[in-house]
């Protein structure tokens, strides 16, 4: 036996950034307001029309004695009782669904909120447990901080604030296998061993033994990440050793 869907009250919400106090939804197909639903069973477009005294939202299934009623969102919301399944079906089929309005799904939204909060909690826990050396690396990568000029408290505060505001990106940075090298690249720039030229388009060595160009930064890419990727490549490994040697001097 086919399981019957349980009828429930449903609430709909306007998706507009600034929902008007009152919004009247088009309820019938006209040349000015096209309300067509493509029926895959018949491979045809069928006109929609909401009539409170009919048993179908499709105009071709309604008789000639229709009672048209407006569908009005008040303060951005519309609640349809379980006793009006035809209006619920009409709103489900309406071409404005998910463009102009959406059905409120409290459980779905709660799950999304939980997922977001759990990422934030994970990020804050990870930030709280960072060692001083990790705090310094993350600050260099995220903010380009000269860690020699700020206190440990400032380093930790800035990381915790960022972890709360941008938890997903913070975790991505923290778990990046290149984190140590990314931080080291920031140190190379900070100590003047690498220099930007040509409006940050080119990166040059700036050591006693070399002033030549290391690479050109591709348009739109993060120069620090580009430099880090190059220095860990087979082509750039000797350059990395040279820069590390100069850093130790």
C-alpha positions as CSV (number, residue, x, y, z in Angstrom):
1,X,0.0,0.0,0.0
2,X,1.4,3.4,-0.9
3,X,2.3,5.6,2.0
4,X,0.3,8.8,2.2
5,X,2.1,12.1,2.7
6,X,1.1,13.8,6.0
7,X,-0.5,17.1,5.4
8,X,1.1,19.9,7.5
9,X,1.0,23.7,7.7
10,X,3.7,25.2,5.6
11,X,5.4,28.6,5.8
12,X,7.0,30.5,2.8
13,X,9.5,33.3,2.9
14,X,10.4,35.9,0.4
15,X,14.1,35.7,-0.8
16,X,14.4,39.4,-1.5
17,X,17.1,41.2,0.4
18,X,14.7,43.8,1.5
19,X,11.3,42.1,1.6
20,X,8.4,44.4,1.1
21,X,5.7,44.7,3.7
22,X,3.2,43.2,1.3
23,X,3.9,41.1,-1.8
24,X,1.2,39.8,-4.1
25,X,2.2,36.7,-6.0
26,X,0.9,36.2,-9.6
27,X,-1.7,33.5,-9.4
28,X,-2.7,32.9,-13.1
29,X,-1.0,32.6,-16.4
30,X,-1.2,35.6,-18.6
31,X,0.9,37.1,-21.4
32,X,2.2,39.6,-18.9
33,X,2.9,37.0,-16.2
34,X,3.8,33.6,-17.5
35,X,2.9,30.8,-15.1
36,X,3.7,27.7,-17.0
37,X,4.8,24.3,-15.7
38,X,6.5,21.8,-18.0
39,X,4.9,18.5,-17.4
40,X,7.3,15.7,-18.3
41,X,4.5,13.2,-18.5
42,X,2.9,15.0,-21.4
43,X,6.0,16.8,-22.6
44,X,4.0,20.1,-22.7
45,X,3.7,23.4,-20.8
46,X,0.6,23.6,-18.6
47,X,-0.8,26.9,-17.4
48,X,-1.1,27.3,-13.6
49,X,-4.0,29.1,-11.9
50,X,-4.9,29.2,-8.2
51,X,-8.6,29.0,-7.6
52,X,-9.8,28.3,-4.1
53,X,-12.8,26.2,-5.2
54,X,-10.8,23.9,-7.5
55,X,-9.1,20.6,-6.8
56,X,-6.1,21.2,-9.1
57,X,-3.6,24.0,-9.7
58,X,-3.6,23.3,-13.4
59,X,-6.0,25.4,-15.5
60,X,-6.8,22.5,-17.9
61,X,-8.1,20.5,-15.0
62,X,-10.4,23.2,-13.6
63,X,-14.0,23.8,-14.5
64,X,-15.4,27.2,-15.6
65,X,-16.7,28.2,-12.2
66,X,-13.4,29.4,-10.6
67,X,-13.0,31.6,-7.6
68,X,-9.8,33.5,-7.8
69,X,-8.2,34.7,-4.6
70,X,-5.0,36.7,-4.1
71,X,-1.9,35.0,-2.6
72,X,-0.3,37.7,-0.3
73,X,2.9,37.6,1.6
74,X,2.7,39.8,4.7
75,X,6.0,41.1,6.2
76,X,7.8,38.7,3.9
77,X,6.0,35.6,5.0
78,X,3.0,33.4,3.9
79,X,1.6,30.6,6.0
80,X,-0.7,28.0,4.2
81,X,-2.7,25.7,6.4
82,X,-2.7,21.9,5.9
83,X,-6.4,22.3,5.0
84,X,-5.4,24.0,1.7
85,X,-3.2,21.4,-0.1
86,X,-4.1,22.9,-3.5
87,X,-2.4,26.2,-2.7
88,X,0.6,24.3,-1.3
89,X,0.9,22.4,-4.5
90,X,0.4,25.6,-6.5
91,X,3.3,27.2,-4.6
92,X,5.5,24.1,-5.2
93,X,4.9,24.2,-8.9
94,X,5.1,28.0,-9.3
95,X,8.0,29.3,-11.4
96,X,8.8,31.9,-8.7
97,X,9.6,29.2,-6.2
98,X,13.3,29.4,-5.0
99,X,13.7,32.6,-7.0
100,X,11.3,35.0,-5.3
101,X,10.3,32.9,-2.3
102,X,11.2,29.6,-0.6
103,X,9.6,27.2,1.7
104,X,10.8,27.5,5.3
105,X,12.3,24.2,6.5
106,X,13.1,24.6,10.1
107,X,14.9,21.2,10.4
108,X,17.0,21.8,7.3
109,X,18.0,25.3,8.5
110,X,18.8,23.9,12.0
111,X,21.1,21.3,10.5
112,X,22.8,24.0,8.4
113,X,23.2,26.1,11.5
114,X,24.7,23.2,13.4
115,X,27.2,22.4,10.7
116,X,28.3,26.1,10.6
117,X,28.6,26.3,14.4
118,X,30.5,23.0,14.5
119,X,33.1,24.4,12.0
120,X,33.4,27.5,14.1
121,X,33.9,25.5,17.3
122,X,36.5,23.3,15.6
123,X,38.4,26.3,14.3
124,X,38.4,28.0,17.8
125,X,39.6,24.8,19.5
126,X,42.3,24.4,16.9
127,X,43.3,28.1,17.3
128,X,43.4,27.8,21.1
129,X,45.7,24.8,21.0
130,X,48.3,26.3,18.7
131,X,51.9,26.5,20.0
132,X,53.8,29.7,19.8
133,X,55.6,28.7,16.6
134,X,52.3,27.7,15.0
135,X,50.8,31.0,16.1
136,X,53.7,32.8,14.4
137,X,53.3,30.8,11.2
138,X,49.6,31.3,11.0
139,X,49.9,35.1,11.7
140,X,52.5,35.4,8.9
141,X,50.4,33.6,6.4
142,X,47.1,35.2,7.3
143,X,48.2,38.8,8.0
144,X,51.8,39.1,7.0
145,X,52.6,39.9,10.6
146,X,56.2,40.8,11.6
147,X,56.1,38.5,14.6
148,X,59.1,40.2,16.2
149,X,57.2,43.4,16.8
150,X,54.0,42.0,18.5
151,X,53.3,40.2,21.7
152,X,52.2,36.6,22.1
153,X,48.8,37.8,23.4
154,X,48.3,39.9,20.2
155,X,49.2,36.9,18.0
156,X,46.8,34.7,19.8
157,X,44.0,37.2,19.9
158,X,44.2,37.9,16.2
159,X,44.2,34.2,15.3
160,X,41.2,33.5,17.6
161,X,39.2,36.4,16.1
162,X,39.9,35.2,12.6
163,X,39.0,31.6,13.5
164,X,35.7,32.9,14.8
165,X,35.0,35.1,11.8
166,X,36.3,32.9,9.0
167,X,36.4,29.4,10.5
168,X,36.5,27.4,7.2
169,X,39.4,29.4,5.7
170,X,41.3,29.3,9.0
171,X,41.1,25.5,9.1
172,X,42.2,25.3,5.4
173,X,45.2,27.5,6.1
174,X,46.1,25.5,9.3
175,X,45.8,22.2,7.5
176,X,47.7,23.3,4.4
177,X,50.7,21.0,4.0
178,X,52.6,24.1,2.8
179,X,51.9,26.1,6.0
180,X,55.5,26.0,7.2
181,X,56.9,27.0,3.8
182,X,54.2,29.7,3.3
183,X,55.2,31.2,6.6
184,X,58.9,31.0,5.6
185,X,58.2,32.8,2.3
186,X,56.7,35.6,4.3
187,X,59.9,35.7,6.4
188,X,62.0,35.9,3.2
189,X,60.1,39.0,2.2
190,X,60.1,40.4,5.7
191,X,63.9,40.1,5.9
192,X,64.4,41.6,2.4
193,X,65.7,38.4,0.8
194,X,62.9,38.5,-1.7
195,X,61.5,41.7,-3.3
196,X,58.5,42.7,-5.4
197,X,58.9,44.7,-8.5
198,X,56.7,45.9,-11.3
199,X,53.7,46.5,-9.1
200,X,54.0,43.1,-7.4
201,X,54.0,41.4,-10.8
202,X,57.6,40.1,-10.4
203,X,59.5,38.6,-7.5
204,X,63.3,39.1,-7.4
205,X,66.0,37.7,-5.3
206,X,67.7,40.3,-3.1
207,X,70.7,38.6,-1.6
208,X,74.4,39.4,-1.9
209,X,74.9,36.6,-4.5
210,X,71.8,37.2,-6.6
211,X,69.5,40.1,-7.7
212,X,67.9,38.2,-10.6
213,X,64.2,37.6,-11.1
214,X,62.8,34.5,-9.5
215,X,59.4,34.4,-11.2
216,X,56.5,36.4,-12.6
217,X,53.3,36.1,-10.7
218,X,50.4,34.9,-12.9
219,X,47.5,37.4,-13.1
220,X,45.0,37.1,-10.2
221,X,47.1,34.6,-8.1
222,X,48.4,35.1,-4.6
223,X,52.1,36.0,-5.0
224,X,53.1,34.4,-1.7
225,X,51.4,31.1,-2.6
226,X,53.0,31.2,-6.1
227,X,56.5,31.8,-4.5
228,X,55.9,29.0,-2.0
229,X,54.8,26.5,-4.7
230,X,57.9,27.4,-6.8
231,X,60.3,27.0,-3.9
232,X,59.0,23.5,-3.1
233,X,59.2,22.4,-6.7
234,X,62.2,20.6,-8.2
235,X,63.1,23.7,-10.1
236,X,63.1,25.9,-7.0
237,X,64.6,23.6,-4.4
238,X,68.1,25.1,-4.8
239,X,66.7,28.6,-4.5
240,X,65.0,27.6,-1.3
241,X,68.3,26.3,0.2
242,X,70.0,29.5,-0.9
243,X,67.4,31.7,0.8
244,X,67.4,29.6,4.0
245,X,71.2,29.9,4.1
246,X,71.0,33.6,3.8
247,X,68.3,33.7,6.6
248,X,70.7,31.9,8.9
249,X,73.6,34.4,8.3
